[in-house]
């Protein structure tokens, strides 16, 4: 069943597809097989891996992104497998075995992937879930088991997905397989502290994108479980949990940048409940009953999960347990505050308040601006990196030169300049080409947005001012490339100059 939609391939992806098709008769059989895989991926939506340490809440976040509680979140055999969620015209789940064979399995009674697959888990490569879900028309979401697991097999599966494992099928050597395997972008989930293995995972992502570094083009960080942060431990938070989470996310962004575009706080459980239909009218009525309790009882119950479920009150303990499982104490507090402010609030409006409180909207917005808006460029750049890696691994100097020459012809075309910009941004983000901090920041800004005002660092300014500034910076970078730059900097400067010049033309025409 194809996952391609009417959006794919985009113009840049189509150009790289033509390049691969034209090169296939000119390269070895092994390289041509790798090109075939590149072509298949170019015709599909952007592949986004949700990665991070074990128990960071990845699967819960996946459910929130998809808007359906389909990924298993309880510890079980499925949580030790890589699962690819992609668009399909009929909902179904397939177990893909290491020998390439497949077996369909039914969803469980709640519409999720079953906890017990009924197969030998050691023989399973990964799961493929096809869903009739609009979100998946232009993004394939890949749920990973997580790094830091005590289960070595789970870690191996994740590393294979990220491109660091050994070749499993013997058809391609490890370098070739890594060149065509893995995700094109990553949503990296952290909790309260960034650790060495977080940086290791982002380094592993380099292999997943054929040695293209994770960076602001293709990686976003998410601080999950933001409601568990002790606000009193974060300076400047003023005992406000969400403010504490925002400040902590900014600190983590400082540690992980430029490997990620940003780090955003989110409460995955609250987002999952609000987005997946788990929050019901009955839940809203139970919350309304809780809101009617006297203040002292309410405050006592909200002190801890144990007190919330065990304290004597009119609302049944089972109902309170269900609310706790779906909202946790933070979400319950948010709901009660909303009811206090608007006693007649509907269940639908209350669900929307909870979604707003989860921080999911900001994550979805960044997915749109960082991934979706430049998906064609991300896919094309990753494909070119794969093509280059395949040619280099062949050991044939003539083949390598033919591929190199074909790529240079493609990149020389004006319509392919976005690929040059993404390449420049990646080199600067990785530290492969160094600039003074202010110039490095400017390169990152120009390449990390599709909004002209944001690219120019002048949000909210009048178009005339944007036009003038774009021309001024185009001239400055042209001069710098000729007189003030090292050879490596000069190559980047030429790209930035061209980006500003094209931006100037775009703004004038608008």
C-alpha positions in Angstrom: 0.0 0.0 0.0 1.5 3.3 -1.1 2.1 6.1 1.4 2.7 8.7 -1.3 0.2 11.6 -1.6 -0.5 14.2 -4.2 2.1 16.4 -2.4 5.0 14.2 -3.3 7.5 14.4 -4.8 8.0 18.2 -4.4 10.0 20.1 -7.1 13.4 19.6 -5.4 12.7 15.9 -4.6 11.5 15.5 -8.2 14.8 17.0 -9.5 16.9 14.6 -7.3 14.6 11.7 -8.5 15.5 12.6 -12.1 19.2 12.7 -11.2 19.0 9.2 -9.6 17.0 7.7 -12.5 19.6 9.1 -15.0 22.5 7.8 -13.0 21.2 4.3 -12.4 22.4 2.8 -15.7 25.9 4.4 -15.1 26.6 2.8 -11.7 27.2 -0.6 -10.3 24.3 -3.0 -9.5 24.8 -2.5 -5.8 24.8 1.3 -6.1 21.8 1.2 -8.4 19.9 -0.8 -5.7 20.7 1.9 -3.2 19.5 4.6 -5.6 16.2 2.6 -6.0 15.7 2.9 -2.2 16.5 6.6 -2.4 13.8 7.0 -5.1 11.3 5.1 -3.1 11.8 7.4 -0.1 11.7 10.6 -2.2 8.2 9.6 -3.4 7.0 9.3 0.2 6.2 11.8 2.9 8.9 13.2 5.3 10.1 10.5 7.7 10.1 11.9 11.3 11.5 9.8 14.1 10.4 10.5 17.7 13.5 9.6 19.6 14.9 9.9 23.1 15.7 8.0 26.3 13.5 5.2 27.6 10.5 6.4 29.7 10.7 9.9 28.2 7.1 9.7 27.0 7.8 9.2 23.3 4.8 7.0 22.6 2.4 9.2 24.4 3.6 12.1 22.4 3.3 10.1 19.2 -0.4 9.5 20.1 -0.9 13.2 20.6 0.7 14.1 17.3 -1.4 11.5 15.4 -4.6 12.3 17.4 -5.3 8.7 18.3 -4.2 6.5 21.1 -2.7 3.8 18.9 0.9 3.5 20.1 1.2 1.4 23.2 2.5 3.3 26.2 2.6 0.6 28.9 5.8 -1.4 29.1 5.4 -4.4 26.9 6.9 -6.1 23.8 5.5 -3.5 21.4 7.3 -0.7 23.2 10.6 -2.5 22.5 10.0 -2.3 18.7 10.3 0.5 16.1 6.8 1.4 14.8 6.3 3.4 11.6 2.9 5.2 11.4 2.0 6.1 7.9 -1.0 7.0 5.8 -3.2 4.2 4.4 -6.7 4.0 3.0 -7.5 1.1 5.4 -6.4 0.9 9.1 -4.1 -2.0 9.6 -0.9 -3.2 11.4 1.8 -5.4 9.9 4.6 -7.2 11.7 7.7 -7.0 9.5 10.1 -9.9 10.3 13.8 -9.8 9.9 13.6 -12.1 6.9 11.4 -9.6 5.1 8.1 -11.5 5.5 5.0 -9.8 6.9 2.1 -10.8 9.1 -1.1 -8.7 9.7 -2.3 -8.4 13.3 -5.6 -6.9 14.4 -5.9 -3.8 16.5 -7.0 -4.3 20.1 -10.5 -3.6 21.4 -9.5 0.1 22.1 -8.2 0.6 18.6 -4.5 0.4 19.5 -1.6 -1.8 18.6 -2.0 -5.0 20.6 0.3 -5.4 23.6 0.9 -9.1 22.7 1.6 -9.6 19.0 1.5 -13.4 19.2 4.9 -13.8 17.5 8.5 -14.4 18.4 9.6 -10.8 19.2 13.3 -11.7 18.5 12.4 -12.4 14.9 10.7 -9.0 14.4 12.3 -6.1 12.5 9.7 -3.5 13.1 5.9 -2.7 12.9 4.2 -0.9 10.1 0.9 0.8 11.1 -1.3 2.3 8.3 -3.9 4.8 9.5 -6.6 6.8 7.7 -5.3 9.9 9.4 -4.9 13.3 7.6 -1.8 14.1 9.8 0.1 11.2 8.2 -0.6 12.4 4.6 2.6 14.5 4.6 4.5 13.1 7.7 5.4 9.5 8.5 5.9 9.3 12.3 8.4 6.7 13.6 8.1 5.7 17.2 11.3 4.3 18.7 12.0 2.1 21.7 14.4 4.5 23.2 18.0 4.7 24.2 19.2 4.0 27.7 17.1 0.8 27.9 18.3 -2.2 29.8 17.0 -4.3 27.0 20.0 -4.6 24.6 17.7 -5.8 21.7 15.5 -2.7 22.0 18.5 -0.4 21.9 19.8 -2.3 18.8 16.5 -1.8 17.0 16.6 1.9 17.8 20.2 2.2 16.7 19.3 0.4 13.5 16.5 2.8 12.9 18.9 5.7 13.6 21.4 4.2 11.2 24.1 3.0 13.6 23.4 -0.7 13.7 25.0 -3.5 11.6 23.6 -4.5 8.3 20.8 -7.0 8.9 20.0 -8.4 5.5 23.4 -8.6 3.8 22.1 -6.9 0.6 24.0 -3.7 1.3 27.2 -3.1 3.2 26.8 -1.0 6.4 27.8 2.3 4.8 25.4 1.8 2.0 22.6 0.8 4.2 23.1 3.7 6.6 23.1 6.0 3.6 19.5 5.0 2.7 18.0 4.0 6.1 16.6 5.9 9.0 14.7 9.1 9.4 15.0 12.4 7.5 14.1 14.5 10.6 13.9 13.9 14.3 11.7 15.1 17.2 13.9 14.5 20.1 12.2 14.0 23.5 14.1 14.9 26.7 12.9 15.1 30.3 14.2 17.4 33.0 18.0 16.9 32.4 20.0 16.7 29.2 22.5 13.9 29.6 25.4 12.5 27.6 23.2 9.9 26.0 20.9 12.6 24.6 23.9 14.1 22.8 24.9 10.5 21.7 21.4 10.0 20.2 21.6 13.2 18.3 25.1 12.1 17.1 23.6 8.8 16.0 21.1 10.8 13.9 24.0 11.9 11.8 24.4 8.4 10.5 20.6 8.2 9.9 20.8 11.0 7.5 23.9 9.8 5.6 26.3 11.9 7.8 24.2 15.1 7.6 24.4 16.5 11.1 21.3 16.9 13.2 20.6 20.6 13.2 17.9 23.3 13.1 16.9 22.2 9.7 15.9 18.7 10.7 15.7 18.4 14.5 13.4 19.8 17.2 13.7 19.1 20.9 10.7 18.6 23.2 10.8 18.8 27.0 8.1 16.3 27.9 6.4 15.8 31.3 6.7 19.5 31.9 4.1 19.2 34.7 6.5 17.1 36.8 9.0 20.0 37.2 9.4 21.4 40.7 8.9 25.1 40.0 10.7 26.0 43.3 13.9 24.5 41.9 14.0 26.8 38.8 15.3 30.3 39.3 12.9 33.0 38.1 9.9 30.6 37.9 8.0 32.3 40.8 6.5 28.8 41.7 4.7 28.7 38.3 5.1 25.2 36.8 4.7 26.2 33.2 7.0 29.2 33.6 9.6 26.8 35.2 9.2 24.4 32.2 9.7 27.2 29.7 12.8 28.4 31.5 14.2 24.9 31.7 13.4 24.3 28.0 15.4 27.4 27.2 18.3 26.1 29.2 18.2 22.8 27.5 18.0 24.5 24.1 21.3 26.2 25.0 22.8 22.8 25.7 21.5 21.0 22.6 21.7 23.9 20.1 22.7 24.0 17.3 21.7 20.3 17.1 18.1 21.2 17.4 16.0 24.2 16.2 14.4 24.7 19.6 13.3 22.9 22.8 9.7 23.2 23.6 7.9 22.3 26.8 4.9 19.9 26.5 2.7 17.7 28.7 2.4 14.6 26.5 -0.3 12.9 28.7 -2.5 15.9 28.7 -2.0 16.4 24.9 -2.8 12.7 24.2 -6.0 12.8 26.3 -7.2 16.0 24.7 -6.3 15.1 21.1 -7.2 11.4 21.0 -10.8 11.5 22.2 -10.0 10.1 25.6 -11.6 13.1 27.4 -15.3 12.4 27.5 -18.5 14.2 28.6 -18.5 11.9 31.7 -15.0 13.1 32.6 -16.2 16.7 32.3 -19.1 16.0 34.6 -16.9 14.3 37.2 -14.6 17.4 37.1 -17.7 19.6 37.6 -18.5 17.5 40.7 -15.0 17.9 42.0 -15.2 21.7 41.4 -18.3 21.8 43.7 -16.4 20.4 46.7 -15.4 22.8 49.5 -12.1 24.5 49.0 -10.3 22.7 51.9 -11.3 19.3 50.6 -10.2 20.1 47.0 -6.8 21.5 48.1 -6.2 18.4 50.3 -7.0 16.0 47.5 -4.8 17.9 45.0 -1.7 17.6 47.3 -0.8 14.1 46.0 -2.0 11.3 43.7 -2.6 9.1 46.7 -4.8 11.6 48.5 -6.7 12.4 45.3 -7.8 8.8 44.9 -8.2 7.8 48.6 -9.7 10.9 50.2 -13.4 10.5 51.2 -15.7 12.6 48.9 -18.9 12.2 46.8 -17.0 11.5 43.6 -16.3 7.7 43.3 -12.7 6.6 43.7 -12.8 4.7 40.4 -13.8 7.9 38.6 -11.0 9.8 40.2 -8.5 7.2 39.3 -9.6 7.4 35.7 -9.2 11.2 35.7 -5.7 10.9 37.2 -4.7 8.4 34.6 -5.9 10.7 31.8 -5.0 14.1 33.1 -2.6 13.8 36.1 -2.9 16.3 38.9 -1.7 19.2 36.8 -4.4 18.7 34.2 -7.1 18.2 36.9 -6.1 21.5 38.5 -6.2 23.2 35.1 -9.7 21.8 34.4 -11.0 22.9 37.9 -9.6 26.4 37.4 -11.4 26.6 34.0 -14.7 25.4 35.6 -14.3 27.9 38.5 -13.9 30.7 35.9 -16.7 29.5 33.7 -19.2 27.2 35.5 -21.2 26.5 32.4 -18.2 25.6 30.2 -19.0 22.7 27.8 -17.1 19.5 27.7 -15.7 20.4 24.2 -14.5 23.8 25.4 -12.9 22.2 28.5 -11.1 19.7 26.3 -9.8 22.6 24.2 -8.6 24.3 27.4 -6.7 21.2 28.4 -5.1 21.0 24.9 -4.0 24.6 25.3 -2.5 23.8 28.7 -0.5 20.9 27.3 1.7 23.0 25.0 0.9 20.8 22.0 0.0 23.7 19.8 3.5 25.1 20.0 5.0 21.7 19.1 2.6 21.4 16.1 3.4 24.9 15.0 7.1 24.2 15.0 6.5 20.9 13.1 4.8 23.1 10.5 7.5 25.8 10.3 10.6 23.6 10.7 9.6 20.4 9.0 6.5 20.7 6.8 7.4 24.1 5.3 10.8 22.8 4.1 10.1 19.1 3.8 10.9 19.1 0.1 14.3 20.6 0.8 15.0 18.3 3.7 14.1 15.2 1.7 16.1 16.3 -1.3 19.2 17.2 0.7 19.0 13.9 2.6 18.7 12.1 -0.7 21.7 13.8 -2.2 23.7 12.9 0.9 22.6 9.3 0.5 23.5 9.3 -3.2 26.9 10.7 -2.4 27.5 8.2 0.4 26.5 5.3 -1.9 28.9 6.4 -4.6 31.7 6.8 -2.1 31.1 3.4 -0.7 31.3 1.7 -4.1 35.1 2.1 -4.3 34.8 3.0 -8.0 36.5 6.4 -8.6 34.8 6.8 -12.0 31.4 6.2 -10.5 32.1 8.6 -7.7 33.1 11.3 -10.2 30.0 10.8 -12.4 27.8 11.2 -9.3 29.7 14.2 -8.1 29.5 15.9 -11.5 25.7 15.2 -11.8 25.1 16.7 -8.3 27.1 19.8 -9.2 25.0 20.4 -12.3 21.8 20.1 -10.3 23.0 22.4 -7.6 24.1 25.1 -10.1 20.4 25.6 -11.1 18.7 28.6 -9.5 15.7 26.5 -8.4 18.1 24.3 -6.3 19.5 27.2 -4.3 17.5 26.1 -1.3 19.7 23.0 -1.1 22.8 25.1 -1.0 21.3 27.1 1.9 20.4 24.0 3.8 23.9 22.6 3.2 25.5 25.9 4.4 23.3 25.9 7.5 24.2 22.3 8.3 27.9 23.0 7.9 27.7 26.0 10.3 25.5 24.3 12.8 27.9 21.3 12.9 30.9 23.6 13.4 32.5 22.3 10.2 32.8 25.9 9.0 33.3 28.5 11.8 32.2 32.1 11.8 32.1 34.9 14.5 29.0 34.3 16.6 27.0 37.2 15.1 27.6 35.9 11.5 27.0 32.3 12.5 23.7 33.4 14.0 22.8 35.3 10.8 23.5 32.2 8.7 21.3 30.1 11.0 18.5 32.7 10.8 18.5 33.0 7.1 18.4 29.2 6.7 16.1 28.2 9.5 12.9 30.0 8.5 10.7 30.3 5.5 9.2 33.7 6.6 11.1 36.6 5.0 10.8 38.9 8.1 12.1 36.1 10.4 14.9 35.4 7.9 15.9 39.0 8.0 15.6 39.3 11.8 13.0 42.0 11.4 9.6 40.5 12.4 6.7 42.9 12.2 8.6 45.5 10.0 7.2 47.2 6.9 7.9 45.5 3.5 9.9 48.5 2.3 12.3 48.1 5.3 12.6 44.4 4.5 13.4 45.1 0.9 16.1 47.6 1.8 17.7 45.4 4.5 17.7 42.3 2.2 19.7 44.3 -0.4 22.0 45.7 2.1 22.9 42.3 3.6 23.2 40.8 0.1 25.9 43.4 -0.7 27.6 42.9 2.6 27.9 39.2 2.2 29.2 39.5 -1.3 31.9 41.9 -0.1 32.8 39.6 2.8 33.1 36.6 0.5 35.7 38.4 -1.6 37.7 40.3 1.0 37.2 39.1 4.6 36.5 35.4 4.5 38.6 32.2 4.6 38.1 29.9 1.6 35.6 27.8 3.5 33.8 30.9 4.8 33.7 32.3 1.3 31.8 29.4 -0.1 29.2 29.8 2.7 29.2 33.6 2.2 28.4 33.2 -1.6 25.4 31.1 -0.6 24.1 33.6 1.9 24.6 36.5 -0.5 22.6 34.6 -3.1 19.9 33.8 -0.5 19.5 37.5 0.4 19.5 38.5 -3.3 16.7 36.0 -4.1 14.9 37.2 -0.9 15.2 40.8 -2.2 13.7 39.8 -5.5 10.9 38.0 -3.8 10.0 41.0 -1.6 10.1 43.5 -4.5 7.9 41.3 -6.6 5.4 41.0 -3.7 
